[in-house]
């Protein structure tokens, strides 16, 4: 099996985009779940869910726990995706050249 390597110049996918493009269509088709229904299940506002689905706001720890339970894949997937997304964009803006690296 060939190992896939992500292009380091391409940003990681925001977990809300995965939720919007992969998970939500399945929930709509197989469970007749609307965005409002999903927001109700997750106990968040429809507006908050829309902002997550657009990638405008991060998936919080609380929401990751709820999504992990709902999807049966645990919170780690959602938290790791959010972390990778956040770190990628932080590296674009935070200057690290003047900070030394010390050996432990």
N, C-alpha and C positions, 0 to 999 in steps of 0.2 A: 504494500500500500504506500502510495506517495504521500509524503508529509507536506501539508500546506503551510506556507510561510506568508504571514501578513506583511504587506508593504509598509515599512515604518513611516513613510511619508503620507499614508492614507489614514485619516482619523478613524479610531474605533467607532463602531456603531453605538449611538445612544440607546440605552435599554428601552426607552419609550418608543423608539422607532421599531425595534424588534417586536414590542408589544403590539404596536399599530399594524405592522405589515405581516406578521406571522401568527401571533397568538389570537388577536382579535378576530380576524376572518374565520378562524377555526371555531372560536366561541360563538360567533354569529351563526355559522352554518350548523354546527352540531348541537348547540345548546340554546339557540334562538336568543342569545344575549345581546342586548343593545349597549351602547356606551353608557346610557343612564343606568341600566341594570348592572353593568360592571362597576360603575362608580358606587352604586348602592351596596353591592357586595363588599367592596373594598372600604366602605365607610369613608369615602372622600367625595368632595363635590365634583359635579360633572365638569366644571370649569378647571379644577385642579387636574383632573384626568386628561382633559384636552391639552393642557399645557405640557403634561408628561408625554403624551402621544406625539406632540409636535417637537419634542426634544428641547423645549424652552426651559424646563426646570429639571433638576436631578430627581432620580428615584431615591427617596429617603429610606432609611433603615426600616421604618414602620411599613412603608409601602412595599419594600422588598420582602419583608416577612409575609405580608398578605399575598403578594403575587406568587411567592414560592409555595405557599399553602394551596392557593387556587390552582396553580399549574402542576403541582406535585413535583416540582423540580428543586425545591428549597430556596432559601434566600441567597445563597452564595452566588448563584448565577447572576442574579440581578445586581447584587452588591459589587461583584467583580467587574461586571460590564460598566457600571457607573464609575467605579474607581479607575479603570483603564481609560475611560472617556475623560474624566477629570484630569488625570495626570498628563495625558497627551496635550490637552489645551493649556495646562499650567506650564508645561515645558516650553510652550510657544511664547509665553509672556514673562516668565520669571528668569532673571539673569543669575546664572550660577558660576560664571567664570571666575569671579573674585573670591569664591568660597573655597578654602582649602579642603582637601580630603585627608583625614588622619587615619592611620592604621590603628586598629584596636590592640 
